[in-house]
Amino acid sequence: MNWEALAAIGSILSAVVIAVTVIMAARQVSVTTDQVRLTNAQLEHLRRTTQLQGAMKIFDEITTQEFREAVRFVVHDLRERMKDETFRREIRFPESTDDAIHKENIVHRMFERVGAYVKEGLLDGEILYTVNPMAILSTWENMSEVIAIQREVLTPLRGENFEFLYDGARKWAARSGYDYKPFTDPDEPGLRRSGS
């Protein structure tokens, strides 16, 4: 055998080793890509499960008798109560008031907390807006004067997360094909399907 033949055999063996390495690497990349897809799918499933559990917990809270009565108070009675000077003075410091009288505090605490969860991505706002947009929209609008007073006295951040939730509900309504009239509008306030 001559040196040229040995060099040719060596080149062929090198090419075979390189080809086998490339095939093995391609298989490994394919397996890794499949593993990444599977892991991403598992993470998405876990995220959705966690979101559902969180939403169910919130739904349990917003369907309690206490919260429903507080929403009714805010939507139907708060404007009239704001004419009472004692009541109006008390809203300046909500932590020192009685929730039995100042039911707006119950609504504020709940929607402030829920708004923070949505803002931080811990809870999907879309499911809340789909299930209960009217409570969010109507209570924020009816509490706007209360929040404005508390922002002057306490902190400009008062109600920030509740307002975020309200803004999200308004955007959801527009994306979902609803016409929205604020609850302060005397002509049929609320959500209506566009064109209805």
TIGUDREN-649827 format. One record per atom (N, C-alpha, C): residue in one letter; x, y, z. Coordinates in steps of 0.001 Angstrom, whole numbers, padded with zeros to 6 digits, always signed. Example, Ala and Ser with C-alpha at 12.3 -4.5 7.8 and 13.67 -1.06 7.14 Angstrom:
2
a+013190-005690+007800 a+012300-004500+007800 a+013200-003300+007800 s+012850-002250+007080 s+013670-001060+007140 s+012900+000030+007870 
This chain:
196
m+000827-001154+000000 m+000000+000000+000000 m+000886+001236+000000 n+000468+002200-000755 n+001284+003402-000804 n+000674+004479+000086 w+001423+005540+000223 w+001019+006633+001103 w-000244+007338+000600 e-000415+007389-000668 e-001598+008054-001220 e-002862+007269-000876 a-002790+005961-000929 a-003930+005120-000597 a-004271+005259+000879 l-003230+005273+001746 l-003464+005461+003185 l-004084+006830+003465 a-003635+007842+002785 a-004184+009193+002963 a-005649+009220+002526 a-005980+008522+001431 a-007359+008483+000934 a-008250+007763+001937 i-007749+006623+002477 i-008524+005874+003476 i-008729+006729+004730 g-007671+007426+005132 g-007769+008320+006294 g-008795+009428+006064 s-008811+009971+004873 s-009780+011026+004541 s-011197+010486+004576 i-011374+009259+004047 i-012711+008649+004051 i-013161+008388+005482 l-012252+007865+006314 l-012605+007607+007720 l-012944+008910+008449 s-012174+009942+008177 s-012460+011252+008791 s-013828+011748+008372 a-014159+011597+007090 a-015457+012036+006591 a-016583+011251+007251 v-016375+009921+007430 v-017385+009085+008084 v-017578+009528+009532 v-016483+009779+010254 v-016569+010223+011657 v-017310+011552+011731 i-016987+012471+010846 i-017650+013784+010829 i-019134+013611+010523 a-019468+012752+009553 a-020871+012522+009187 a-021643+011938+010363 v-021040+010939+011030 v-021697+010337+012193 v-021891+011380+013290 t-020893+012216+013521 t-020992+013277+014539 t-022113+014250+014196 v-022198+014647+012931 v-023251+015572+012503 v-024627+014937+012688 i-024765+013670+012329 i-026046+012976+012491 i-026429+012902+013966 m-025470+012555+014810 m-025733+012460+016254 m-026101+013832+016830 a-025398+014854+016399 a-025689+016212+016882 a-027084+016640+016440 a-027441+016330+015200 a-028768+016684+014687 a-029854+015975+015488 r-029617+014703+015801 r-030582+013967+016614 r-030700+014574+018000 q-029560+014978+018557 q-029561+015589+019888 q-030316+016917+019861 v-030091+017713+018824 v-030805+018988+018690 v-032298+018723+018552 s-032660+017722+017770 s-034061+017366+017589 s-034678+016952+018917 v-033993+016118+019675 v-034475+015687+020982 v-034585+016888+021910 t-033577+017760+021905 t-033586+018946+022763 t-034741+019866+022389 t-034994+020058+021095 t-036103+020894+020646 t-037426+020309+021103 d-037567+018989+020974 d-038787+018332+021446 d-038938+018491+022959 q-037833+018380+023685 q-037873+018549+025137 q-038267+019980+025497 v-037750+020948+024762 v-038096+022353+025021 v-039586+022571+024771 r-040087+022026+023658 r-041520+022153+023361 r-042359+021522+024470 l-041973+020341+024898 l-042702+019646+025951 l-042649+020444+027256 t-041477+020924+027594 t-041328+021718+028818 t-042173+022989+028737 n-042146+023652+027595 n-042959+024863+027426 n-044443+024543+027547 a-044860+023435+026961 a-046268+023029+027057 a-046640+022733+028510 q-045752+022065+029231 q-046017+021764+030640 q-046082+023047+031472 l-045184+023982+031201 l-045191+025249+031927 l-046458+026051+031640 e-046885+026054+030388 e-048119+026758+030024 e-049323+026124+030714 h-049355+024796+030760 h-050441+024102+031455 h-050439+024447+032944 l-049267+024460+033539 l-049140+024815+034957 l-049584+026256+035195 r-049186+027167+034303 r-049577+028581+034432 r-051087+028718+034352 r-051695+028051+033384 r-053144+028144+033217 r-053882+027527+034412 t-053364+026433+034940 t-053970+025805+036116 t-053904+026751+037308 t-052756+027372+037487 t-052584+028315+038589 t-053500+029524+038416 q-053595+030031+037189 q-054483+031157+036896 q-055932+030788+037212 l-056335+029573+036824 l-057701+029134+037080 l-057965+029032+038577 q-057025+028474+039313 q-057202+028372+040766 q-057332+029758+041395 g-056497+030693+040949 g-056571+032057+041468 g-057898+032715+041127 a-058339+032551+039883 a-059611+033137+039462 a-060771+032538+040257 m-060737+031235+040472 m-061815+030598+041235 m-061866+031125+042665 k-060712+031365+043249 k-060656+031925+044604 k-061274+033328+044626 i-060926+034131+043628 i-061492+035486+043538 i-063002+035404+043334 f-063468+034511+042454 f-064904+034375+042221 f-065630+033967+043494 d-065006+033105+044292 d-065601+032741+045577 d-065766+033977+046465 e-064771+034837+046461 e-064814+036033+047305 e-065828+037054+046808 i-065928+037235+045491 i-066839+038278+044987 i-068302+037811+044951 t-068535+036558+045254 t-069924+036098+045327 t-070413+035966+046764 t-069592+036369+047740 t-070056+036331+049131 t-071147+037376+049326 q-071995+037131+050283 q-073082+038061+050600 q-072512+039434+050974 e-071456+039439+051773 e-070862+040709+052213 e-070394+041539+051021 f-069704+040917+050078 f-069187+041677+048940 f-070333+042137+048030 r-071303+041281+047788 r-072432+041675+046930 r-073196+042843+047538 e-073375+042827+048862 e-074038+043957+049525 e-073197+045222+049411 a-071901+045086+049513 a-071018+046244+049376 a-071096+046828+047966 v-071136+045978+046948 v-071279+046462+045563 v-072615+047177+045406 r-073681+046589+045929 r-074997+047245+045852 r-074967+048612+046520 f-074323+048692+047679 f-074208+049967+048382 f-073481+050994+047520 v-072356+050609+046949 v-071564+051542+046137 v-072355+052011+044919 v-073015+051091+044258 v-073721+051433+043017 v-075018+052205+043284 h-075727+051864+044352 h-077048+052454+044557 h-077131+053505+045663 d-076266+053457+046659 d-076433+054333+047823 d-075289+055321+048056 l-074123+055053+047525 l-072942+055856+047873 l-073094+057328+047496 r-073601+057608+046332 r-073742+059024+045918 r-074602+059801+046910 e-075684+059202+047338 e-076555+059878+048305 e-075848+060034+049651 r-075133+058997+050084 r-074414+059067+051367 r-073325+060132+051349 m-072753+060400+050168 m-071697+061416+050053 m-072214+062827+050352 k-073525+063013+050383 k-074110+064315+050722 k-074086+064565+052225 d-073915+063504+053002 d-073844+063607+054467 d-072425+064026+054857 e-072302+065161+055520 e-070974+065711+055865 e-070167+064785+056772 t-070810+064116+057725 t-070091+063196+058611 t-069532+062029+057804 f-070362+061453+056978 f-069925+060329+056133 f-068766+060781+055243 r-068928+061935+054638 r-067917+062466+053721 r-066583+062711+054442 r-066652+063209+055649 r-065445+063460+056436 r-064765+062135+056798 e-065558+061124+057107 e-065017+059826+057505 e-064282+059121+056365 i-064690+059337+055127 i-064041+058636+054023 i-062590+059057+053841 r-062217+060169+054440 r-060834+060652+054304 r-059832+059679+054942 f-060289+058932+055937 f-059413+057981+056630 f-060124+056630+056725 p-060134+055883+055639 p-060934+054650+055580 p-060537+053590+056592 e-059284+053549+057008 e-058866+052520+057960 e-059476+052725+059340 s-059968+053926+059605 s-060551+054191+060924 s-062079+054172+060894 t-062653+053698+059811 t-064113+053661+059717 t-064639+052243+059839 d-065927+052159+060098 d-066615+050876+060259 d-067103+050398+058893 d-066708+049199+058498 d-067106+048658+057200 d-068621+048460+057095 a-069308+048343+058219 a-070758+048198+058171 a-071414+049484+057668 i-070766+050610+057904 i-071266+051906+057436 i-070599+052280+056119 h-069312+052056+056039 h-068526+052412+054851 h-068209+051154+054034 k-069252+050633+053412 k-069095+049405+052628 k-068225+049612+051394 e-068015+050858+051007 e-067116+051125+049875 e-065695+050644+050170 n-065340+050576+051461 n-064010+050067+051841 n-063839+048599+051439 i-064905+047820+051564 i-064861+046391+051218 i-064585+046238+049724 v-065285+047020+048924 v-065103+046967+047465 v-063700+047430+047100 h-063271+048522+047710 h-061944+049057+047387 h-060844+048049+047703 r-060897+047451+048886 r-059857+046489+049269 r-059806+045311+048296 m-060978+044785+047940 m-061029+043626+047047 m-060467+043976+045669 f-060962+045041+045066 f-060538+045353+043702 f-059126+045931+043653 e-058673+046500+044729 e-057272+046951+044780 e-056340+045734+044774 r-056702+044735+045548 r-055898+043502+045615 r-055940+042757+044282 v-057141+042587+043727 v-057287+041886+042452 v-056545+042640+041347 g-056648+043956+041343 g-055937+044761+040352 g-054437+044577+040437 a-053919+044449+041656 a-052476+044210+041827 a-052092+042850+041258 y-052923+041839+041485 y-052642+040507+040936 y-052613+040543+039416 v-053579+041237+038827 v-053648+041321+037367 v-052455+042107+036833 k-052144+043222+037466 k-051039+044069+037011 k-049708+043319+037026 e-049516+042484+038023 e-048263+041740+038159 e-048272+040411+037402 g-049349+040128+036669 g-049412+038913+035864 g-049694+037646+036659 l-050124+037800+037902 l-050423+036640+038736 l-051830+036110+038499 l-052643+036914+037861 l-054021+036559+037562 l-054348+037137+036195 d-055029+036359+035379 d-055394+036797+034037 d-056634+037679+034115 g-056468+038949+033773 g-057587+039879+033823 g-058714+039509+032885 e-058391+038877+031760 e-059411+038550+030764 e-060552+037718+031348 i-060226+036774+032214 i-061298+035941+032776 i-062165+036767+033727 l-061564+037697+034454 l-062346+038553+035348 l-063251+039474+034548 y-062714+040046+033473 y-063505+040956+032645 y-064632+040213+031946 t-064382+038968+031566 t-065405+038181+030886 t-066549+037834+031831 v-066211+037509+033062 v-067222+037055+034018 v-067925+038212+034731 n-067204+039262+035102 n-067796+040271+035967 n-067373+041697+035625 p-067494+042129+034383 p-067029+043478+034058 p-067879+044573+034694 m-069167+044331+034831 m-070058+045391+035326 m-069730+045799+036754 a-069390+044846+037601 a-069061+045199+038985 a-067820+046072+039026 i-066832+045745+038211 i-065598+046541+038180 i-065890+047941+037666 l-066580+048025+036533 l-066852+049319+035903 l-067744+050200+036777 s-068843+049648+037248 s-069809+050469+037986 s-069279+050915+039342 t-068548+050041+040029 t-068065+050449+041354 t-066961+051491+041245 w-066051+051343+040261 w-065004+052359+040118 w-065626+053719+039831 e-066562+053761+038904 e-067165+055044+038538 e-067923+055660+039708 n-068612+054846+040487 n-069351+055370+041624 n-068445+055736+042794 m-067241+055175+042814 m-066294+055490+043889 m-065273+056554+043489 s-065354+057069+042288 s-064311+057989+041813 s-064150+059212+042709 e-065237+059746+043235 e-065141+060906+044126 e-064463+060511+045449 v-064820+059352+045964 v-064206+058858+047202 v-062693+058705+047010 i-062304+058059+045917 i-060882+057836+045629 i-060159+059175+045464 a-060786+060122+044794 a-060153+061437+044586 a-059880+062123+045932 i-060824+062063+046840 i-060633+062666+048163 i-059519+061936+048913 q-059531+060615+048871 q-058509+059854+049579 q-057122+060069+048970 r-057044+060282+047683 r-055748+060572+047053 r-055198+061905+047523 e-056066+062870+047738 e-055613+064176+048247 e-055105+064068+049672 v-055802+063295+050506 v-055486+063208+051924 v-054398+062181+052220 l-054486+061003+051602 l-053614+059892+051968 l-052401+059761+051055 t-052642+059430+049808 t-051555+059201+048858 t-052109+059262+047446 p-051344+059812+046515 p-051816+059826+045122 p-051910+058422+044515 l-051365+057423+045207 l-051404+056053+044715 l-052676+055321+045131 r-053488+055950+045953 r-054716+055307+046449 r-055566+054844+045274 g-055934+053594+045267 g-056798+053047+044232 g-056114+052785+042902 e-054797+052844+042872 e-054066+052678+041609 e-054342+051327+040950 n-054359+050261+041730 n-054588+048928+041168 n-056050+048723+040780 f-056953+049296+041537 f-058377+049267+041203 f-058592+049999+039872 e-057943+051138+039707 e-058052+051900+038461 e-057462+051103+037288 f-056368+050387+037534 f-055776+049529+036503 f-056790+048469+036064 l-057494+047883+037025 l-058508+046884+036735 l-059649+047508+035920 y-060067+048688+036309 y-061121+049419+035586 y-060699+049693+034139 d-059486+050210+033954 d-058982+050484+032599 d-058936+049198+031772 g-058510+048107+032392 g-058471+046820+031701 g-059859+046362+031285 a-060851+046580+032139 a-062226+046187+031808 a-062757+047027+030648 r-062419+048311+030635 r-062853+049173+029511 r-062205+048720+028211 k-060921+048397+028240 k-060229+047930+027026 k-060783+046584+026577 w-061056+045703+027531 w-061654+044405+027199 w-062984+044604+026493 a-063806+045517+027012 a-065122+045766+026409 a-064974+046224+024955 a-064030+047123+024707 a-063816+047606+023339 a-063337+046475+022423 r-062376+045679+022902 r-061863+044547+022103 r-062931+043497+021842 s-063865+043351+022768 s-064872+042299+022689 s-066129+042737+021952 g-066101+043940+021384 g-067239+044400+020590 g-068391+044966+021392 y-068108+045549+022550 y-069150+046180+023352 y-069060+047693+023250 d-070217+048323+023211 d-070277+049773+023386 d-070448+049991+024878 y-069754+050960+025408 y-069794+051184+026848 y-070193+052615+027133 k-071173+052771+027989 k-071539+054090+028484 k-071301+054077+029987 p-070579+055067+030482 p-070315+055101+031927 p-071617+055100+032731 f-071528+054659+033949 f-072701+054563+034800 f-073201+055927+035241 t-072433+056948+034962 t-072879+058310+035243 t-073716+058846+034080 d-073776+058123+032960 d-074554+058505+031783 d-076016+058147+032046 p-076918+059144+032000 p-078319+058848+032324 p-079035+058016+031257 d-078502+057969+030041 d-079146+057233+028952 d-078567+055833+028810 e-079207+054875+029433 e-078841+053468+029313 e-077355+053196+029514 p-076858+053411+030720 p-075442+053132+030970 p-075161+051630+030943 g-073921+051284+030748 g-073508+049885+030805 g-072939+049373+029509 l-072864+048060+029407 l-072292+047397+028231 l-073401+046904+027314 r-073231+047138+026024 r-074135+046628+025018 r-073299+046145+023846 r-073713+045061+023221 r-073017+044612+022015 r-073118+045707+020969 s-072015+045967+020280 s-072007+046986+019228 s-073096+046660+018209 g-073844+047695+017856 g-074905+047520+016865 g-076220+047034+017444 s-076261+046788+018771 s-077510+046305+019378 s-078387+047463+019766 
